[in-house]
Amino acid sequence: MKLEDLPKRNIHSVPPHYFEKLPGVVMARVQENIQEEQITLRGKWRYSYLRSALAGLVLILTFTFIFRLSSQPTLNKTSADLLARISDTEALNYLLTTEKLETPDLSFLSQANTDLSHEFIQLSRADVLQELEEVELEQLDLN
């Protein structure tokens, strides 16, 4: 069988008045889509305001919560609280073991009346006695 032997007829048929009705059908569908989009846009517009208001409310509540937390006294000990609990003797012992203090540094300590000269002055007992023998009693101010 050859292609030329096949009967030639139009297998596609168009309903009557199809092309006259086609623009009206297309316009009706377009109008329906436009109306549906307007309805959904109005709903989205309302919800967008609600979402914005809700976001603002959440932001305000978050800042309020953070402000309240920061204004409350914390339970953690600060370094000033911890330092206040250390006694002067412990602080002095720490300084003696870790730092090289000079004699003028002792004037700043609250326990300066404690005799700590043997810790800082590198003299023997004989040197101290010899120095004391040379000093006249009138030069000493014992007040």
N, CA, C and O of each residue as an XYZ file, in Angstrom:
572
protein
N       0.835     -1.156      0.000
C       0.000      0.000      0.000
C       0.900      1.246      0.000
O       1.875      1.329      0.747
N       0.566      2.149     -0.803
C       1.334      3.357     -0.950
C       0.572      4.536     -0.361
O      -0.641      4.503     -0.151
N       1.340      5.554     -0.116
C       0.764      6.756      0.479
C      -0.228      7.417     -0.476
O      -1.215      8.010     -0.041
N       0.030      7.315     -1.741
C      -0.872      7.923     -2.712
C      -2.199      7.204     -2.793
O      -3.184      7.785     -3.249
N      -2.253      5.943     -2.359
C      -3.472      5.156     -2.445
C      -4.450      5.458     -1.306
O      -5.619      5.081     -1.388
N      -4.009      6.103     -0.289
C      -4.875      6.420      0.851
C      -5.889      7.483      0.445
O      -5.583      8.377     -0.344
N      -7.089      7.376      0.987
C      -8.090      8.385      0.637
C      -7.743      9.734      1.265
O      -7.249      9.779      2.391
N      -7.989     10.809      0.564
C      -7.672     12.143      1.021
C      -8.941     12.802      1.482
O      -9.788     13.203      0.684
N      -9.057     12.906      2.798
C     -10.199     13.586      3.379
C      -9.725     14.382      4.595
O      -8.666     14.083      5.146
N     -10.435     15.319      4.991
C     -10.087     16.175      6.121
C     -10.593     15.499      7.387
O     -11.800     15.412      7.611
N      -9.676     15.023      8.209
C     -10.071     14.309      9.428
C     -10.372     15.268     10.573
O     -10.969     14.868     11.573
N      -9.971     16.513     10.441
C     -10.233     17.511     11.471
C     -11.462     18.303     11.078
O     -11.572     18.813      9.963
N     -12.366     18.391     12.009
C     -13.564     19.183     11.711
C     -13.727     20.250     12.783
O     -13.376     20.023     13.941
N     -14.238     21.375     12.423
C     -14.438     22.502     13.315
C     -15.935     22.586     13.586
O     -16.751     22.531     12.666
N     -16.294     22.725     14.912
C     -17.723     22.849     15.218
C     -18.301     24.096     14.543
O     -17.572     25.043     14.246
N     -19.584     24.089     14.309
C     -20.173     25.253     13.647
C     -20.077     26.510     14.512
O     -20.286     26.441     15.723
N     -19.770     27.637     13.915
C     -19.639     28.966     14.532
C     -18.548     29.002     15.617
O     -18.626     29.782     16.566
N     -17.553     28.160     15.458
C     -16.477     28.093     16.452
C     -15.686     29.400     16.508
O     -15.463     29.945     17.589
N     -15.270     29.892     15.370
C     -14.430     31.080     15.340
C     -15.196     32.347     15.700
O     -14.580     33.332     16.106
N     -16.506     32.352     15.566
C     -17.286     33.510     15.990
C     -17.414     33.548     17.521
O     -17.458     34.626     18.115
N     -17.475     32.367     18.155
C     -17.650     32.297     19.605
C     -16.301     32.358     20.368
O     -16.267     32.682     21.555
N     -15.226     32.052     19.683
C     -13.921     31.944     20.332
C     -13.491     33.220     21.069
O     -13.075     33.095     22.221
N     -13.553     34.415     20.516
C     -13.125     35.600     21.262
C     -13.949     35.831     22.537
O     -13.402     36.243     23.560
N     -15.227     35.575     22.483
C     -16.067     35.741     23.677
C     -15.692     34.751     24.773
O     -15.660     35.115     25.949
N     -15.408     33.505     24.403
C     -15.024     32.482     25.389
C     -13.683     32.851     26.033
O     -13.519     32.739     27.248
N     -12.728     33.292     25.210
C     -11.412     33.673     25.736
C     -11.552     34.864     26.683
O     -10.968     34.870     27.766
N     -12.329     35.873     26.272
C     -12.512     37.060     27.116
C     -13.210     36.697     28.433
O     -12.878     37.259     29.477
N     -14.159     35.778     28.398
C     -14.853     35.366     29.625
C     -13.873     34.679     30.585
O     -13.900     34.932     31.790
N     -13.019     33.820     30.052
C     -12.029     33.142     30.906
C     -11.025     34.142     31.486
O     -10.656     34.038     32.656
N     -10.590     35.091     30.695
C      -9.649     36.101     31.167
C     -10.298     36.926     32.273
O      -9.654     37.210     33.284
N     -11.550     37.314     32.104
C     -12.261     38.087     33.127
C     -12.394     37.296     34.426
O     -12.240     37.856     35.511
N     -12.680     35.995     34.322
C     -12.767     35.153     35.525
C     -11.421     35.108     36.258
O     -11.371     35.228     37.483
N     -10.336     34.935     35.504
C      -8.996     34.887     36.114
C      -8.651     36.218     36.782
O      -8.075     36.239     37.870
N      -9.009     37.343     36.120
C      -8.721     38.661     36.690
C      -9.498     38.848     37.985
O      -8.942     39.349     38.963
N     -10.753     38.463     38.017
C     -11.565     38.610     39.232
C     -11.027     37.717     40.358
O     -10.993     38.136     41.515
N     -10.609     36.494     40.024
C     -10.046     35.605     41.040
C      -8.740     36.176     41.601
O      -8.495     36.110     42.805
N      -7.902     36.740     40.717
C      -6.655     37.333     41.180
C      -6.909     38.542     42.064
O      -6.201     38.747     43.050
N      -7.917     39.352     41.722
C      -8.229     40.513     42.551
C      -8.705     40.082     43.926
O      -8.356     40.698     44.934
N      -9.504     39.022     43.966
C      -9.984     38.517     45.263
C      -8.819     37.990     46.084
O      -8.729     38.276     47.277
N      -7.922     37.223     45.465
C      -6.784     36.684     46.213
C      -5.816     37.792     46.621
O      -5.217     37.724     47.694
N      -5.656     38.823     45.765
C      -4.783     39.937     46.123
C      -5.346     40.714     47.306
O      -4.598     41.149     48.183
N      -6.669     40.888     47.329
C      -7.277     41.581     48.472
C      -7.045     40.785     49.750
O      -6.737     41.354     50.797
N      -7.194     39.464     49.658
C      -6.950     38.625     50.830
C      -5.487     38.652     51.240
O      -5.178     38.705     52.431
N      -4.588     38.617     50.273
C      -3.164     38.675     50.577
C      -2.796     40.028     51.167
O      -1.955     40.118     52.061
N      -3.434     41.084     50.657
C      -3.166     42.427     51.160
C      -3.571     42.525     52.625
O      -2.847     43.099     53.437
N      -4.723     41.966     52.958
C      -5.164     41.955     54.359
C      -4.189     41.147     55.215
O      -3.805     41.569     56.306
N      -3.804     40.002     54.712
C      -2.904     39.156     55.486
C      -1.514     39.765     55.593
O      -0.816     39.544     56.583
N      -1.102     40.532     54.584
C       0.207     41.168     54.674
C       0.211     42.211     55.794
O       1.208     42.345     56.503
N      -0.888     42.950     55.961
C      -0.969     43.884     57.087
C      -0.966     43.136     58.419
O      -0.324     43.564     59.378
N      -1.679     42.031     58.467
C      -1.689     41.239     59.699
C      -0.299     40.684     59.996
O       0.138     40.679     61.147
N       0.392     40.218     58.964
C       1.735     39.698     59.179
C       2.692     40.799     59.635
O       3.529     40.571     60.508
N       2.571     41.984     59.052
C       3.428     43.099     59.461
C       3.145     43.501     60.899
O       4.067     43.763     61.672
N       1.866     43.549     61.254
C       1.509     43.901     62.626
C       2.009     42.837     63.595
O       2.509     43.164     64.671
N       1.879     41.587     63.227
C       2.355     40.504     64.079
C       3.876     40.544     64.220
O       4.400     40.311     65.310
N       4.587     40.834     63.136
C       6.047     40.929     63.206
C       6.466     42.078     64.113
O       7.404     41.935     64.897
N       5.785     43.210     64.016
C       6.082     44.340     64.892
C       5.820     44.012     66.348
O       6.603     44.381     67.224
N       4.728     43.325     66.607
C       4.389     42.940     67.977
C       5.437     41.984     68.553
O       5.854     42.126     69.702
N       5.853     41.020     67.752
C       6.884     40.081     68.208
C       8.194     40.820     68.482
O       8.887     40.515     69.452
N       8.529     41.775     67.644
C       9.750     42.553     67.842
C       9.683     43.364     69.130
O      10.653     43.399     69.888
N       8.572     44.004     69.384
C       8.404     44.796     70.612
C       8.474     43.897     71.842
O       9.133     44.239     72.824
N       7.806     42.762     71.794
C       7.835     41.838     72.934
C       9.244     41.301     73.180
O       9.653     41.139     74.330
N       9.982     41.027     72.112
C      11.347     40.523     72.269
C      12.235     41.567     72.929
O      12.984     41.249     73.853
N      12.158     42.821     72.460
C      12.973     43.871     73.066
C      12.581     44.111     74.523
O      13.444     44.342     75.369
N      11.292     44.058     74.813
C      10.838     44.236     76.198
C      11.379     43.122     77.076
O      11.848     43.381     78.185
N      11.321     41.899     76.602
C      11.806     40.754     77.361
C      13.304     40.871     77.624
O      13.766     40.618     78.736
N      14.059     41.254     76.599
C      15.513     41.403     76.755
C      15.825     42.532     77.722
O      16.730     42.400     78.545
N      15.097     43.637     77.642
C      15.321     44.765     78.550
C      15.040     44.358     79.987
O      15.792     44.716     80.894
N      13.971     43.616     80.197
C      13.643     43.172     81.560
C      14.705     42.238     82.102
O      15.072     42.323     83.274
N      15.201     41.350     81.260
C      16.247     40.419     81.712
C      17.534     41.151     82.042
O      18.213     40.805     83.009
N      17.877     42.155     81.252
C      19.132     42.858     81.489
C      19.046     43.770     82.705
O      20.078     44.082     83.300
N      17.859     44.205     83.094
C      17.747     45.104     84.237
C      17.699     44.347     85.563
O      17.913     44.945     86.618
N      17.423     43.054     85.530
C      17.391     42.265     86.756
C      18.813     41.959     87.206
O      19.699     41.777     86.371
N      19.045     41.898     88.529
C      20.388     41.536     88.988
C      20.694     40.094     88.605
O      19.852     39.205     88.727
N      21.899     39.892     88.146
C      22.268     38.548     87.708
C      22.687     37.705     88.900
O      23.143     38.223     89.920
N      22.528     36.439     88.758
C      22.907     35.517     89.819
C      24.400     35.202     89.766
O      24.969     34.723     90.747
N      25.023     35.465     88.648
C      26.449     35.188     88.521
C      27.245     36.206     89.325
O      26.877     37.377     89.409
N      28.313     35.752     89.898
C      29.186     36.636     90.664
C      30.059     37.418     89.689
O      30.650     36.848     88.771
N      30.132     38.699     89.897
C      31.012     39.510     89.073
C      32.409     39.466     89.677
O      32.601     38.979     90.792
N      33.367     39.970     88.941
C      34.740     39.932     89.434
C      34.908     40.812     90.674
O      35.724     40.501     91.541
N      34.144     41.910     90.769
C      34.238     42.765     91.951
C      33.741     42.027     93.196
O      34.315     42.166     94.276
N      32.663     41.237     93.040
C      32.157     40.459     94.178
C      33.180     39.409     94.623
O      33.387     39.185     95.815
N      33.803     38.783     93.645
C      34.788     37.758     93.987
C      36.022     38.377     94.643
O      36.584     37.795     95.571
N      36.446     39.541     94.173
C      37.598     40.202     94.778
C      37.299     40.681     96.190
O      38.185     40.705     97.043
N      36.045     41.064     96.436
C      35.685     41.538     97.769
C      35.760     40.411     98.794
O      35.943     40.669     99.984
N      35.621     39.182     98.352
C      35.652     38.050     99.271
C      37.071     37.619     99.625
O      37.257     36.823    100.546
N      38.067     38.125     98.918
C      39.456     37.754     99.190
C      39.981     38.650    100.308
O      39.834     39.872    100.265
N      40.579     38.037    101.284
C      41.104     38.819    102.411
C      42.384     39.537    101.989
O      43.028     39.178    101.003
N      42.733     40.570    102.774
C      43.941     41.336    102.473
C      45.195     40.475    102.613
O      46.158     40.637    101.864
N      45.172     39.566    103.574
C      46.336     38.708    103.786
C      46.557     37.803    102.580
O      47.691     37.624    102.137
N      45.481     37.233    102.048
C      45.608     36.372    100.878
C      46.103     37.165     99.670
O      46.924     36.672     98.897
N      45.610     38.384     99.509
C      46.054     39.222     98.388
C      47.526     39.567     98.538
O      48.275     39.547     97.561
N      47.942     39.881     99.757
C      49.337     40.225    100.000
C      50.240     39.023     99.743
O      51.303     39.162     99.138
N      49.826     37.859    100.194
C      50.614     36.645     99.953
C      50.729     36.347     98.461
O      51.775     35.920     97.974
N      49.639     36.580     97.759
C      49.674     36.372     96.304
C      50.666     37.326     95.646
O      51.465     36.920     94.802
N      50.606     38.589     96.038
C      51.531     39.566     95.462
C      52.979     39.252     95.806
O      53.875     39.432     94.981
N      53.201     38.786     97.017
C      54.563     38.464     97.426
C      55.138     37.314     96.617
O      56.336     37.292     96.334
N      54.299     36.362     96.245
C      54.803     35.194     95.521
C      54.868     35.429     94.022
O      55.637     34.756     93.336
N      54.098     36.349     93.498
C      54.060     36.485     92.040
C      54.732     37.738     91.516
O      55.156     37.759     90.361
N      54.845     38.785     92.323
C      55.381     40.053     91.840
C      56.627     40.439     92.630
O      56.794     40.045     93.785
N      57.471     41.192     92.008
C      58.628     41.777     92.686
C      58.196     43.143     93.198
O      58.150     44.106     92.433
N      57.880     43.235     94.483
C      57.443     44.492     95.070
C      58.623     45.258     95.622
O      59.601     44.678     96.094
N      58.516     46.538     95.556
C      59.511     47.426     96.135
C      58.944     47.999     97.430
O      57.745     47.895     97.689
N      59.797     48.592     98.227
C      59.360     49.158     99.505
C      58.281     50.216     99.337
O      57.340     50.220    100.131
N      58.350     51.113     98.357
C      57.263     52.096     98.209
C      55.915     51.460     97.880
O      54.872     52.054     98.153
N      55.921     50.275     97.305
C      54.662     49.603     96.997
C      53.895     49.254     98.258
O      52.667     49.173     98.237
N      54.594     49.051     99.336
C      53.917     48.667    100.578
C      53.084     49.803    101.152
O      52.160     49.555    101.927
N      53.386     51.024    100.793
C      52.625     52.150    101.339
C      51.192     52.151    100.828
O      50.319     52.757    101.450
N      50.937     51.497     99.734
C      49.584     51.449     99.182
C      48.741     50.349     99.809
O      47.520     50.349     99.653
N      49.355     49.427    100.503
C      48.619     48.321    101.097
C      47.967     48.753    102.394
O      48.487     49.608    103.112
N      46.839     48.163    102.684
C      46.156     48.505    103.931
C      46.869     47.905    105.137
O      46.649     48.350    106.263
N      47.714     46.908    104.925
C      48.443     46.283    106.013
C      49.894     46.766    106.050
O      50.802     45.995    106.359
N      50.103     48.030    105.736
C      51.462     48.561    105.683
C      52.102     48.598    107.059
O      53.325     48.691    107.164
N      51.297     48.526    108.122
C      51.876     48.534    109.458
C      52.505     47.189    109.815
O      53.237     47.110    110.802
N      52.255     46.160    109.071
C      52.860     44.853    109.293
C      54.313     44.913    108.838
O      54.615     45.467    107.781
N      55.190     44.357    109.616
C      56.611     44.382    109.291
C      56.908     43.338    108.228
O      56.976     42.142    108.513
N      57.078     43.794    107.027
C      57.403     42.911    105.907
C      58.762     43.253    105.307
O      59.100     42.789    104.218
N      59.536     44.061    106.018
C      60.802     44.524    105.450
C      61.772     43.376    105.194
O      62.577     43.442    104.265
N      61.704     42.339    106.001
C      62.615     41.209    105.798
C      62.338     40.509    104.466
O      63.210     39.815    103.942
N      61.109     40.687    103.902
C      60.775     40.082    102.618
C      61.409     40.833    101.452
O      61.680     40.250    100.402
N      61.644     42.141    101.645
C      62.066     42.963    100.516
C      63.509     43.448    100.608
O      64.161     43.656     99.585
N      64.004     43.628    101.815
C      65.357     44.159    101.989
C      66.323     42.990    102.086
O      66.150     42.094    102.912
N      67.311     43.006    101.259
C      68.277     41.916    101.193
C      69.505     42.255    102.062
O      70.603     42.449    101.541
N      69.311     42.323    103.362
C      70.395     42.649    104.292
C      70.496     41.560    105.351
O      69.516     40.898    105.690
N      71.683     41.400    105.848
C      71.846     40.455    106.952
C      71.547     41.176    108.261
O      71.455     42.403    108.296
N      71.399     40.418    109.322
C      71.117     40.986    110.640
C      72.278     41.876    111.101
O      72.060     42.906    111.739
N      73.493     41.477    110.779
C      74.672     42.254    111.174
C      74.685     43.608    110.472
O      75.041     44.612    111.088
N      74.306     43.656    109.199
C      74.259     44.919    108.474
C      73.239     45.866    109.082
O      73.488     47.067    109.186
N      72.104     45.338    109.479
C      71.053     46.169    110.072
C      71.525     46.719    111.411
O      71.311     47.898    111.695
N      72.161     45.898    112.240
C      72.647     46.363    113.542
C      73.735     47.423    113.381
O      73.774     48.393    114.137
N      74.611     47.241    112.408
C      75.669     48.216    112.172
C      75.072     49.552    111.735
O      75.536     50.608    112.165
N      74.048     49.511    110.886
C      73.410     50.732    110.421
C      72.704     51.445    111.572
O      72.721     52.674    111.642
N      72.092     50.695    112.463
C      71.389     51.293    113.599
C      72.358     51.929    114.601
O      72.010     52.914    115.254
N      73.553     51.385    114.727
C      74.538     51.960    115.639
C      75.024     53.322    115.148
O      75.366     54.195    115.945
N      75.049     53.492    113.816
C      75.535     54.740    113.250
C      74.501     55.864    113.318
O      74.876     57.034    113.249
N      73.247     55.554    113.447
C      72.190     56.560    113.474
C      72.084     57.131    114.867
O      72.079     56.388    115.848
N      72.001     58.420    114.960
C      71.842     59.051    116.243
C      70.373     58.998    116.646
O      69.479     59.046    115.801
N      70.145     58.900    117.942
C      68.778     58.783    118.445
C      67.941     60.024    118.155
O      66.720     59.916    118.048
N      68.533     61.158    118.029
C      67.794     62.393    117.756
C      67.230     62.401    116.333
O      66.225     63.060    116.065
N      67.872     61.675    115.432
C      67.387     61.659    114.054
C      66.158     60.774    113.883
O      65.403     60.947    112.926
N      65.951     59.847    114.777
C      64.820     58.922    114.659
C      63.524     59.622    115.059
O      63.454     60.272    116.102
N      62.529     59.486    114.243
C      61.210     60.020    114.541
C      60.313     58.826    114.814
O      59.913     58.132    113.879
N      59.999     58.578    116.039
C      59.260     57.383    116.438
C      57.754     57.591    116.456
O      57.026     56.718    116.928
N      57.277     58.693    115.969
C      55.822     58.956    115.974
C      55.146     58.221    114.888
O      53.928     58.322    114.740
